[in-house]
Amino acid sequence: MRTAESASDTAHLPGDTVPHIIAVVFLLTFGAILECWKLSSLTDPEIWGHLRAGTWMLENRTWPQSALFSQVTNTPWRDLNWGFDLLTAGAYRLLGLRAIPALLIVLRIGLAGVTFLLAGGWRNFCPASVLSAAAQYILLPTGPTAMHVSLLFFGVELLLLMQSRESGDLRSLRPLPILFVVWANLDTGFVYGITLFLLFVKVVFLEHWSDARGLRWLDQPKRQIPLKPVSLTLCVSLIVSLANPYSWHPYVSFFQNEFSPVNHHLPGYNAMSFRQPQDYLLMLLGMSAFLALGLRRSRNLFQIAVLVGTATLAFCARRENGLLALASVAIIGHAILQSRAGETGVATWTWRSLIPFAVALVVAFAVFAVRIPKDHAALLTRVARTLPVRAADFFRQNPQPPPLFNTYLWGGFLSWYLPEYPVAIDARRGLYPDGAELDYFKAMNAEIPYRSFPPMNNGRTFLLEKGGTMGEAFRAVAGFRVIYEDDISIVYAHEGRE
C-alpha cells in the first residue's frame, strides 16, 4: 500500500508526457528493431544446440539423461537449460526460423526496460536513458542464449533487492521464490542470483549486528529490514531452486564449469581483449560506479560488495560482462537520485508508467512482421554466412561415411540441421570430460598429433572451418582428400579409413 509521500512523487513522473513516452519507446525498441535488420541471432552458434534439445524433448515428452546427438551415446548428460530449450523449440514450431530473432527481440526489450528501471526510471529520466543505452550497447553482441535470460532475471532481482533495502519493505522480496523456481529451470546462471541474495542477507545481518552494538561503520537504511523474514525468504528460494528435473546437480555443474581448465579455450570465458568499443565502455561504466560510491563516501556494504563481485567476474570472463553493466547502472542511478534533496534513491513506478514497455513490444513486433521474411530458405541464407549450411547440404546430396569429425562450435548446429550424422564434439558443457575437450583444442591447434585424439583419429569424414589450423593443415597430410569447400567450410575424406 503506497504512502501519501510516494503517491505525490509518482504524480510528477515524466512518464505522463508524450515526448518522454516516445523517447522511452525508442530506447526500448532500438536494439530490437536493429535485430530485424541485422538478424545477428541466426549467426549465433549456441542457439542451435538449444533448439535441437528442445525439439527432442517435445517429441519424446521427457528430459534427456544421456548424450543425445553425439557419438558418445553411453555418456550421462543432463540438460540443465531444458526450460530454455523447450521455449526455443516451442517458438520454432510456431514461427519457424523467425522464432530465433523473435526471442532475441523479447530479451533485448526486457533488458532495456530493466536497465532503465535500475538506473532510476522515470524519476531519473535523462540519466536513466543514457545509462540504459550504454548497458544495451555493451550487451548488443550477445544472444539469444540461456545466459541472456540469466542477465534479465539478475537485473530484476537486483532491482527488487535495492528497492527493499531502500524502503525497508519486504513486499518487494515476495516475487523472489517464484523468480528462482522459473530461473532454475532455464539456466544454471540462477546460482548468481542465489549468491546475490545470500550477499543481501549477510549485509542485513551485519547491519543489525552493528546497530545493536552502537557501531556506525555501515550506512544504515532509513527503515531496517527484519532479519528473520528475509532469511526465511532466502531459505524458501533455495528450496524452490531444487524444483527442477535434476535437483541439486545444476549447482554442481555450475561450479565445475566455472573452474574448468577448458575455459581457457572458450571465447566467452576469456578476459576482455579491449579490441572492441564495448570493452572500453564497460570499463568506463564500472569506474564511474566506483567513483559514484567514492564521491559520496558510501559505506553501503551491499552496493560495494555487488560492484566488486561483478567487476571481478567480468574482468575474468567476458560472458559475465552483463553482470557488471547491470550493477554499475544501478549504483550510478542510485547515486544520482540520492544526490537530489529529498530523494530516496528508489526507482518509483506505477502500472501506468509501464505502458511504454507494452507499446515497445507492439512496435518491435510490427517491424518484425514486416521486415523478417517468412521464407525458410531466405533465413537459412543468413545462417550460411557463419555456419556450414552449404556443407551440410552437400552431405545430404552426397552421403559420406561416418563417423563425422566436426568443429567444436558447429556441433550444435549440425545436430539440428544434419541429425543423421552424430557429432564428434559440441559445445554442451558437462557432456565431454575435461581431458577430452582439452585434447580436442590441442589437436586442432596442432599442439599434439591428430592421431592421439581418438575422435579425430577414427574419423572418416571431416567437416572443418576453412582457414583454421587443421582445416588447412590436412591439405598436406597423406590420406586426406578435399571433397568439398566453400567460403567458410571444408570437407575432407580420410581415404586411409575403411
ChimeraX attribute file (.defattr): number of C-alpha atoms within 10 A of each C-alpha:
attribute: neighborCount
match mode: 1-to-1
recipient: residues
	/A:1	5
	/A:2	7
	/A:3	8
	/A:4	8
	/A:5	8
	/A:6	12
	/A:7	12
	/A:8	11
	/A:9	14
	/A:10	17
	/A:11	11
	/A:12	11
	/A:13	19
	/A:14	17
	/A:15	25
	/A:16	14
	/A:17	9
	/A:18	10
	/A:19	11
	/A:20	17
	/A:21	21
	/A:22	15
	/A:23	14
	/A:24	24
	/A:25	22
	/A:26	17
	/A:27	21
	/A:28	31
	/A:29	27
	/A:30	19
	/A:31	22
	/A:32	29
	/A:33	22
	/A:34	15
	/A:35	22
	/A:36	24
	/A:37	12
	/A:38	13
	/A:39	20
	/A:40	20
	/A:41	26
	/A:42	27
	/A:43	18
	/A:44	20
	/A:45	21
	/A:46	22
	/A:47	21
	/A:48	25
	/A:49	23
	/A:50	26
	/A:51	25
	/A:52	23
	/A:53	25
	/A:54	27
	/A:55	21
	/A:56	20
	/A:57	17
	/A:58	14
	/A:59	8
	/A:60	10
	/A:61	10
	/A:62	10
	/A:63	17
	/A:64	19
	/A:65	13
	/A:66	16
	/A:67	18
	/A:68	20
	/A:69	25
	/A:70	20
	/A:71	17
	/A:72	17
	/A:73	12
	/A:74	11
	/A:75	14
	/A:76	14
	/A:77	17
	/A:78	20
	/A:79	26
	/A:80	26
	/A:81	22
	/A:82	23
	/A:83	20
	/A:84	24
	/A:85	29
	/A:86	21
	/A:87	17
	/A:88	25
	/A:89	25
	/A:90	17
	/A:91	18
	/A:92	19
	/A:93	11
	/A:94	10
	/A:95	13
	/A:96	15
	/A:97	22
	/A:98	23
	/A:99	20
	/A:100	25
	/A:101	22
	/A:102	26
	/A:103	19
	/A:104	24
	/A:105	27
	/A:106	18
	/A:107	21
	/A:108	28
	/A:109	25
	/A:110	22
	/A:111	25
	/A:112	29
	/A:113	27
	/A:114	25
	/A:115	31
	/A:116	30
	/A:117	27
	/A:118	30
	/A:119	34
	/A:120	30
	/A:121	27
	/A:122	27
	/A:123	23
	/A:124	21
	/A:125	21
	/A:126	14
	/A:127	20
	/A:128	25
	/A:129	24
	/A:130	15
	/A:131	26
	/A:132	29
	/A:133	19
	/A:134	20
	/A:135	26
	/A:136	26
	/A:137	15
	/A:138	19
	/A:139	22
	/A:140	16
	/A:141	12
	/A:142	16
	/A:143	25
	/A:144	24
	/A:145	24
	/A:146	21
	/A:147	21
	/A:148	21
	/A:149	23
	/A:150	23
	/A:151	26
	/A:152	22
	/A:153	24
	/A:154	26
	/A:155	26
	/A:156	23
	/A:157	23
	/A:158	21
	/A:159	23
	/A:160	19
	/A:161	22
	/A:162	23
	/A:163	22
	/A:164	20
	/A:165	22
	/A:166	18
	/A:167	18
	/A:168	17
	/A:169	15
	/A:170	17
	/A:171	12
	/A:172	17
	/A:173	19
	/A:174	12
	/A:175	14
	/A:176	22
	/A:177	19
	/A:178	13
	/A:179	19
	/A:180	25
	/A:181	20
	/A:182	18
	/A:183	25
	/A:184	26
	/A:185	24
	/A:186	24
	/A:187	24
	/A:188	22
	/A:189	22
	/A:190	27
	/A:191	21
	/A:192	17
	/A:193	24
	/A:194	19
	/A:195	11
	/A:196	20
	/A:197	22
	/A:198	16
	/A:199	16
	/A:200	23
	/A:201	21
	/A:202	16
	/A:203	18
	/A:204	23
	/A:205	18
	/A:206	14
	/A:207	23
	/A:208	17
	/A:209	12
	/A:210	15
	/A:211	15
	/A:212	9
	/A:213	8
	/A:214	9
	/A:215	10
	/A:216	11
	/A:217	12
	/A:218	16
	/A:219	13
	/A:220	18
	/A:221	16
	/A:222	11
	/A:223	12
	/A:224	17
	/A:225	21
	/A:226	14
	/A:227	15
	/A:228	11
	/A:229	12
	/A:230	19
	/A:231	18
	/A:232	11
	/A:233	19
	/A:234	20
	/A:235	14
	/A:236	16
	/A:237	20
	/A:238	18
	/A:239	15
	/A:240	18
	/A:241	25
	/A:242	18
	/A:243	15
	/A:244	19
	/A:245	16
	/A:246	15
	/A:247	15
	/A:248	13
	/A:249	14
	/A:250	25
	/A:251	18
	/A:252	10
	/A:253	15
	/A:254	20
	/A:255	12
	/A:256	14
	/A:257	15
	/A:258	12
	/A:259	10
	/A:260	13
	/A:261	14
	/A:262	19
	/A:263	17
	/A:264	14
	/A:265	13
	/A:266	13
	/A:267	12
	/A:268	14
	/A:269	20
	/A:270	16
	/A:271	17
	/A:272	21
	/A:273	10
	/A:274	11
	/A:275	8
	/A:276	9
	/A:277	10
	/A:278	20
	/A:279	17
	/A:280	15
	/A:281	17
	/A:282	24
	/A:283	20
	/A:284	13
	/A:285	22
	/A:286	24
	/A:287	14
	/A:288	16
	/A:289	25
	/A:290	19
	/A:291	13
	/A:292	19
	/A:293	20
	/A:294	11
	/A:295	9
	/A:296	11
	/A:297	10
	/A:298	15
	/A:299	15
	/A:300	16
	/A:301	20
	/A:302	20
	/A:303	22
	/A:304	16
	/A:305	15
	/A:306	20
	/A:307	24
	/A:308	15
	/A:309	15
	/A:310	22
	/A:311	23
	/A:312	14
	/A:313	19
	/A:314	23
	/A:315	19
	/A:316	15
	/A:317	20
	/A:318	17
	/A:319	20
	/A:320	20
	/A:321	27
	/A:322	26
	/A:323	22
	/A:324	26
	/A:325	30
	/A:326	30
	/A:327	29
	/A:328	32
	/A:329	28
	/A:330	30
	/A:331	26
	/A:332	25
	/A:333	29
	/A:334	26
	/A:335	21
	/A:336	17
	/A:337	21
	/A:338	15
	/A:339	12
	/A:340	10
	/A:341	7
	/A:342	8
	/A:343	14
	/A:344	18
	/A:345	24
	/A:346	23
	/A:347	23
	/A:348	19
	/A:349	18
	/A:350	13
	/A:351	6
	/A:352	9
	/A:353	17
	/A:354	14
	/A:355	13
	/A:356	20
	/A:357	19
	/A:358	11
	/A:359	16
	/A:360	24
	/A:361	19
	/A:362	13
	/A:363	18
	/A:364	25
	/A:365	19
	/A:366	12
	/A:367	17
	/A:368	20
	/A:369	14
	/A:370	10
	/A:371	12
	/A:372	20
	/A:373	14
	/A:374	14
	/A:375	11
	/A:376	11
	/A:377	11
	/A:378	12
	/A:379	17
	/A:380	16
	/A:381	14
	/A:382	17
	/A:383	22
	/A:384	16
	/A:385	14
	/A:386	17
	/A:387	23
	/A:388	23
	/A:389	21
	/A:390	20
	/A:391	20
	/A:392	20
	/A:393	13
	/A:394	16
	/A:395	18
	/A:396	12
	/A:397	9
	/A:398	9
	/A:399	12
	/A:400	15
	/A:401	15
	/A:402	15
	/A:403	18
	/A:404	21
	/A:405	25
	/A:406	23
	/A:407	23
	/A:408	20
	/A:409	19
	/A:410	23
	/A:411	26
	/A:412	27
	/A:413	26
	/A:414	26
	/A:415	22
	/A:416	18
	/A:417	16
	/A:418	18
	/A:419	13
	/A:420	14
	/A:421	21
	/A:422	21
	/A:423	27
	/A:424	21
	/A:425	25
	/A:426	23
	/A:427	18
	/A:428	18
	/A:429	19
	/A:430	17
	/A:431	20
	/A:432	18
	/A:433	11
	/A:434	17
	/A:435	10
	/A:436	15
	/A:437	22
	/A:438	18
	/A:439	19
	/A:440	23
	/A:441	18
	/A:442	16
	/A:443	19
	/A:444	22
	/A:445	14
	/A:446	13
	/A:447	11
	/A:448	14
	/A:449	14
	/A:450	18
	/A:451	12
	/A:452	12
	/A:453	19
	/A:454	13
	/A:455	21
	/A:456	21
	/A:457	14
	/A:458	15
	/A:459	19
	/A:460	21
	/A:461	23
	/A:462	26
	/A:463	22
	/A:464	25
	/A:465	25
	/A:466	16
	/A:467	13
	/A:468	15
	/A:469	14
	/A:470	16
	/A:471	19
	/A:472	14
	/A:473	12
	/A:474	16
	/A:475	13
	/A:476	9
	/A:477	10
	/A:478	10
	/A:479	13
	/A:480	19
	/A:481	17
	/A:482	13
	/A:483	12
	/A:484	15
	/A:485	17
	/A:486	12
	/A:487	13
	/A:488	18
	/A:489	22
	/A:490	21
	/A:491	25
	/A:492	21
	/A:493	20
	/A:494	21
	/A:495	12
	/A:496	9
	/A:497	13
	/A:498	6
